[in-house]
Amino acid sequence: MAAVEEPTRLSAPAEVDGWKVVSAKGLEVTPKTIFDYMNGAGEMYLAYEFRGLQVWTYGGNEDTTITVEAFEMGAPEEAFGVLSRDFEGKDVKIGQRSAYVMGFLQFWQGRWYFRILGDLETAESRRAVLALGRAFAAQVPGEGKEPEILARLPSGGLVAKSVHYFHTQICLNAFYFFAVENLLQLTRQTNAVMADYRLGSESAKLLVIQYPKASDAAKARATFLKGYLPELPVSPDPIQIAQIENGEWVGLRLEQQFLALAFKSRSRDICERLLKAANLKRGGKKP
């Protein structure tokens, strides 16, 4: 994890393109009160080192509003991770990476993740949403790096908008459900990245997990095999591949403190190719 920067207090512009802030102070949400603000969804933010949330509402000339939510996370990698839950939308070049669709803008800058939502999309509200995004992004000093584990994904066939960065079981379940049990032994200390691949007419998913120690990765492989692929015994071979009941292939590769899984594929060859292409060697390429 990256070192936590000094706290930054953001301030809401009094007016943007004719839209005025309802309360300059806004609403402040802490890790203890996040469930009061968003019910069960708060668990996802806590999984990315959530530190605090500031919320402002802007009113327009008609009975429409724009809500600005500024999430302060523990590190830039965590802010990227929150955005990576859903990259769908147009990158409007606000912050370090953004996505805009139907009046909803989200972006990350440094260790901050922003959501700006107009309750009714019009040409005027769209301009205001984007202007607010630029105004808040400008308040965050410097930029943060993307998580280093992203460089472990092979580039060939990668579907860029499908990349998810996370740590815990609750996040994995939101992206792909393997089992109720934590078969992969995910914790706040694990770093994981998952993405879709298109290779010719074939498709697959690839998950790469970095554990604190090589022994943790080996234990996770054994737990996953026992709970998900019980017919496949632990082998000294770094790569193991099996076909499951629905005809799909699932493969694992263990390399030092890394564990890679290729799945959701109708091709054994694709699983093997993805596992071999994953950059898991010590001292491998980094961003």
C-alpha positions in Angstrom: 0.0 0.0 0.0 1.1 3.5 -0.7 1.8 5.9 2.2 -1.2 8.0 3.2 -0.9 11.7 2.2 -1.8 14.6 4.5 -5.5 15.3 4.6 -6.9 17.6 2.0 -10.1 19.6 2.7 -12.1 20.3 -0.4 -14.4 23.3 -0.8 -17.5 23.6 -3.0 -17.6 26.5 -5.5 -20.5 28.8 -4.6 -21.9 28.8 -8.2 -21.1 27.0 -11.5 -22.8 27.8 -14.7 -25.9 29.2 -12.8 -26.1 26.2 -10.4 -25.7 27.3 -6.8 -24.6 25.2 -3.9 -27.3 24.6 -1.3 -24.9 24.4 1.6 -21.3 25.5 1.4 -20.3 23.1 4.3 -22.2 20.2 2.8 -22.6 16.8 4.5 -19.6 14.9 6.0 -19.6 11.1 6.3 -17.1 9.1 8.2 -16.3 5.3 8.2 -18.6 5.0 11.2 -21.6 6.8 9.5 -21.2 5.5 6.0 -23.9 2.9 6.4 -26.3 5.6 7.5 -25.7 7.4 4.2 -25.7 4.4 1.8 -26.9 1.3 3.6 -25.1 -1.9 2.6 -23.1 -0.3 -0.2 -20.8 1.2 2.4 -18.9 -2.1 2.7 -17.5 -1.8 -0.8 -16.0 1.6 0.0 -14.6 0.4 3.3 -12.8 -2.4 1.4 -10.8 0.3 -0.4 -9.6 2.1 2.7 -12.4 4.7 2.9 -11.4 7.7 5.1 -14.3 10.2 4.6 -16.9 11.6 2.3 -18.1 15.1 1.6 -21.4 15.7 -0.2 -22.8 18.9 -1.7 -26.0 19.6 -3.5 -26.4 22.2 -6.3 -29.7 23.6 -7.4 -30.5 24.9 -10.9 -33.1 27.3 -12.3 -35.7 24.6 -12.4 -36.5 21.8 -9.9 -33.4 19.9 -10.7 -30.3 19.2 -8.6 -26.8 18.0 -9.0 -25.1 16.0 -6.2 -21.4 16.0 -5.7 -19.8 13.2 -3.7 -16.0 13.4 -2.9 -14.6 10.2 -1.4 -11.3 10.4 0.3 -9.5 7.0 0.2 -6.3 5.8 1.9 -4.1 6.0 -1.2 -4.3 6.8 -4.9 -4.4 3.1 -5.7 -7.6 2.7 -3.6 -9.3 5.6 -5.4 -8.4 4.0 -8.7 -9.9 0.7 -7.4 -13.2 2.3 -6.6 -13.4 3.8 -10.1 -12.4 0.4 -11.6 -15.6 -1.1 -10.4 -17.3 0.4 -13.5 -15.4 2.1 -16.3 -18.4 2.2 -18.6 -19.0 5.6 -20.1 -17.0 8.3 -22.1 -13.7 9.5 -20.8 -14.2 13.2 -20.7 -10.6 13.9 -19.6 -11.4 15.1 -16.1 -9.0 13.9 -13.4 -6.6 11.1 -14.1 -9.4 9.0 -15.6 -13.1 9.6 -15.9 -16.3 8.0 -17.2 -19.5 10.0 -18.1 -22.9 8.6 -19.1 -26.4 9.9 -18.9 -25.7 12.8 -16.4 -23.4 10.7 -14.2 -19.7 11.6 -14.0 -17.1 9.6 -12.0 -13.4 10.1 -11.9 -10.3 9.7 -9.7 -7.6 12.2 -8.9 -4.8 11.4 -6.4 -6.4 9.6 -3.5 -9.9 11.0 -4.2 -12.8 9.3 -6.1 -15.6 11.6 -7.2 -19.2 11.0 -8.2 -21.2 13.8 -9.7 -24.8 13.1 -10.7 -27.5 15.3 -12.2 -31.0 14.0 -11.4 -32.1 15.0 -14.9 -29.7 15.2 -17.8 -30.1 18.3 -20.0 -27.5 20.2 -22.1 -27.3 22.7 -19.2 -26.9 20.1 -16.5 -24.3 18.2 -18.5 -22.2 21.4 -18.8 -22.6 22.0 -15.1 -21.7 18.4 -14.1 -18.5 18.6 -16.2 -17.6 22.1 -14.9 -18.0 20.9 -11.3 -15.8 17.9 -12.1 -13.0 20.1 -13.4 -13.4 22.5 -10.4 -13.1 19.7 -7.8 -10.3 17.9 -9.7 -8.2 21.1 -9.7 -8.3 21.1 -5.8 -6.5 17.8 -5.5 -2.7 18.4 -5.7 -0.6 16.0 -7.8 -1.5 12.7 -9.3 -1.3 9.1 -8.0 0.0 5.9 -9.7 -2.2 3.1 -10.8 -1.7 -0.2 -8.8 1.5 -2.0 -9.8 -0.3 -5.3 -10.1 -2.0 -4.0 -13.3 1.3 -4.6 -15.1 1.0 -8.3 -14.3 -1.9 -8.6 -16.8 -0.9 -9.6 -20.4 -1.8 -6.9 -22.9 -2.9 -9.1 -25.8 -6.6 -9.4 -26.0 -7.3 -7.3 -22.9 -10.6 -5.6 -22.7 -9.5 -2.3 -21.1 -12.8 -1.3 -19.5 -13.2 -4.6 -17.8 -10.2 -4.2 -15.4 -11.1 -4.4 -11.7 -8.6 -3.8 -8.9 -9.5 -4.9 -5.4 -8.5 -6.7 -2.2 -11.3 -8.6 -0.5 -13.9 -11.3 -1.0 -16.8 -8.9 -0.9 -15.3 -7.1 -4.0 -14.6 -10.3 -5.8 -18.2 -11.5 -5.3 -19.4 -8.2 -6.9 -17.4 -8.9 -10.0 -17.6 -12.7 -10.2 -19.0 -15.2 -7.7 -17.0 -18.4 -7.1 -18.4 -19.5 -3.7 -19.7 -18.2 -0.4 -16.5 -19.4 1.2 -13.3 -17.3 0.8 -11.6 -20.0 -1.2 -8.9 -17.6 -2.4 -8.0 -16.4 1.1 -8.5 -12.7 0.1 -7.8 -10.1 2.8 -7.0 -6.4 3.1 -3.4 -7.4 2.6 -3.9 -9.1 -0.8 -3.9 -7.1 -4.1 -6.0 -8.5 -7.0 -6.8 -7.5 -10.5 -9.3 -9.2 -12.8 -10.1 -8.5 -16.5 -11.9 -9.9 -19.6 -10.0 -11.1 -22.6 -11.0 -11.5 -26.2 -8.7 -13.7 -28.3 -10.1 -14.3 -31.7 -13.5 -15.9 -31.3 -12.7 -17.0 -27.8 -13.1 -15.2 -24.5 -12.0 -15.7 -20.9 -11.4 -14.0 -17.6 -8.1 -13.7 -15.9 -7.6 -13.0 -12.2 -4.2 -12.3 -10.7 -3.7 -12.1 -6.9 -0.6 -11.0 -5.0 -0.3 -12.3 -1.5 2.0 -11.1 1.3 4.1 -14.3 1.2 4.6 -17.2 -1.2 3.3 -19.6 1.5 0.0 -17.6 1.5 -0.3 -18.0 -2.3 0.3 -21.8 -2.0 -2.3 -22.1 0.8 -4.8 -20.2 -1.3 -4.2 -22.5 -4.3 -4.8 -25.6 -2.1 -8.0 -24.1 -0.6 -9.3 -23.2 -4.0 -8.6 -26.6 -5.5 -10.2 -28.4 -2.5 -13.4 -26.2 -2.6 -13.8 -25.6 -6.4 -11.9 -28.3 -8.2 -11.8 -31.2 -5.8 -11.0 -33.7 -8.5 -7.7 -31.8 -9.2 -5.1 -32.6 -6.5 -2.4 -30.1 -5.7 0.6 -30.7 -8.0 4.2 -29.5 -8.0 3.5 -28.2 -11.5 3.0 -24.4 -11.5 0.1 -24.6 -13.9 -3.0 -26.8 -13.4 -6.1 -26.8 -15.7 -9.4 -28.7 -15.5 -12.8 -28.8 -17.2 -15.8 -28.2 -14.9 -19.3 -29.5 -15.2 -20.7 -26.8 -17.5 -17.9 -27.5 -20.1 -15.8 -24.5 -19.2 -12.1 -24.6 -18.4 -10.5 -23.3 -15.2 -6.7 -23.0 -14.8 -4.4 -21.9 -12.0 -0.8 -20.8 -12.0 1.3 -20.4 -8.9 4.4 -18.3 -9.0 6.1 -17.1 -5.8 3.6 -14.9 -4.0 1.3 -14.7 -7.1 -1.7 -16.8 -8.0 -3.3 -16.5 -11.4 -6.7 -18.0 -12.4 -8.0 -18.2 -16.0 -11.7 -19.1 -16.2 -15.0 -18.6 -18.1 -13.5 -20.1 -21.2 -14.6 -22.8 -23.5 -11.0 -23.4 -24.6 -8.3 -25.1 -22.6 -5.7 -23.6 -24.9 -6.9 -20.0 -24.1 -6.7 -20.7 -20.4 -3.1 -22.0 -20.7 -2.1 -19.1 -23.0 -3.4 -16.5 -20.5 -1.8 -18.2 -17.6 1.6 -18.4 -19.3 1.3 -14.8 -20.5 0.6 -13.4 -17.1 3.7 -11.5 -15.9 4.3 -13.1 -12.5 8.1 -13.5 -12.4 10.1 -11.7 -9.7 11.2 -8.3 -10.9 8.7 -8.4 -13.8 7.6 -5.3 -15.7 6.0 -2.6 -13.6 4.1 0.6 -14.6 
